[in-house]
Amino acid sequence: MGDGIVGGKVAIVTGGGRGIGRGIALLLAQEGARVIVSDIGAGLDGAGADAGPAQDVVGEIKRAGGEAIASTLSIAEPDNAEKIVAAALAAFGRVDILVNNAGILRDRIFHRMSWSDWSDVLDVHLHGSFNMSRACAFASRTPAPSCT
C-alpha cells in the first residue's frame, strides 16, 4: 500500500465487507489510508451475521502491505457506533474519513412494504449513518485524537 492521496489518514468504511464498500475500503488502503472495515456480514436483506466478509477485506489489505482492522458491530445501535470509533482511535489514534456505505435491501413495491421492513431499512441507512457521523463528530470535539 502506498503513500497516495490519503496517505497517513484513517478511514472507517461501513458496509466495507462486500460490494461497493469493499471496493472503497481497498482503494482507500491502496491510496495509503489505514482502514476500519465495518460490516456485520449480513445478507443484502439484512438477515444473518458473518465476520468473514470484514475479516476477508482486512486480510486483503494486510497482504497488500496495508493496515486495517475489522468491526462486526451493527451501526444501527448508537453504542456500537461509539465502540467502532473508539476502536479506530485505539488502533490508529485518529479518524479522518467516514464512508457511510452500509445498507440493506427490502426489494418490495412500496405499497406492499411492511412497517417492519421500512423500519429495518431506516435503522441501517438513516440511523446507522447518523450514529456513525455523530460518534465521529463527538470524537472530533475532544482535544485528543479525533475525526477531522
N, C-alpha and C positions, 0 to 999 in steps of 0.2 A: 504494500500500500504506500502511496506516495504523499508528498507534501503538496497537494493540489490546492484547489480553490478554498477548501475548508480545512486545510492542514492545521492541526492543533485544536480544532473545535470538538465539542462533544454534542452528539445528536441523539435524541430519542425518537424512534420511529414506531408509532403504534400500528398494529397490523403488519408488522415487519417480517412475519414468517412466511408469507406466501404472496404471490401475485405482484401487484404494483408496489406494495410495501417492501417486499423482498428486494425488488429492483432498486428502490430508493435507498434502502439500507446498504446494499452492496456498492452502489455508486458513491454514496457518502463516504464509505470506508475507502474505496478506491481513490477518492479525492482527499484522503488524509484525516477524516474525522474518526474519532473513537465513537462507537455506536452502541446504544442500548436497544436491542431488538425486543420490543414489547408485543407479545402475541399469546393469547390463551390457547391457540391451536384448535379453535372451534371450526366447524364446517361453515360454508357460506351462509347457512341458515342460522348460525349462532349456536347450534347444538354441539355438545361434547367439549372435551378439552384434551389437549395433547401437547406436551412440552417439546415434542420432536421438531416442529417447524421452526420455532425460535432458536432452538439449540443447533439445528442444521445450518441456519444462516450464520450464527455465531461461529460455527466450525469453518464455514467457507471463508469468512472474513479472516479468521486467525490463520488458516492455511495459506492465505494470500499475503500474510505479514501484517495484518491489521489488528486492532484491539476492539473487542466487543464483549458485552455481557448480555444475557437473556433475562427477560422477566415474563412470567406467565400469569401475572395478576390481571384481573379484569379491570379495565379502566372505567367501567360503569359505576364503580364504587369509589367515592371520594378518598377514603383512607388508602385505597390501593394506589391511586394516582400519587399521593404524597409519598408512599413507600417506593414507587418507581423512581421518582425524582431523588429521594434520599439515597437509593442505591446508586444512581448516576453520580451524585455528589461524593458518596463514599468511594466509589471505584475510580472516578476520574477528576474529582474536585470542582466540577462546574457543569453547567448545561448551557449550551449556546443556541441549539437548534431543536425545535419541536416540530415533528411532522405528524399531524393528526390525521392518520390514514385509516385507522381501524373502522370496519363496518361489517354489517350483516345484511342479508338479503331476505326479504319476505316477498317473494315474487307472486303477488296476488293482485287481481284487479281491485282498485281502491274500494269499491263498494262491497267487496267480499272480504276485505281485510278485517280481522278481528281487532278489538281494542287491545288485546294481549299482544298480538303481533306488532301493532303500531307502537305500543309501549316498549317492547324489546328493541325495536329499531331506534327509537328516541334515546333509550338508555345507552346504547353504544355510540351512535352518530352524534347526538347532541350533548347528552350529559357526559359522555366519555371525553369529548373534545373540551367541554367546559372544565371538567375535573382536572385534566392534564394541563390545560392552559393556566388554570388557577393555581395549581401546585407549582408550576414554573414561575408564575408571577409572584407568588408568595416568597419563593426562594430568592427571587431577584431583589426583593426589598430588604433582605438581610445584608449586613455588611460583609459577611463571609462569601465564599464562592457562590456563584449564582447563575441563574438563567439570564442571558442577555439578548 
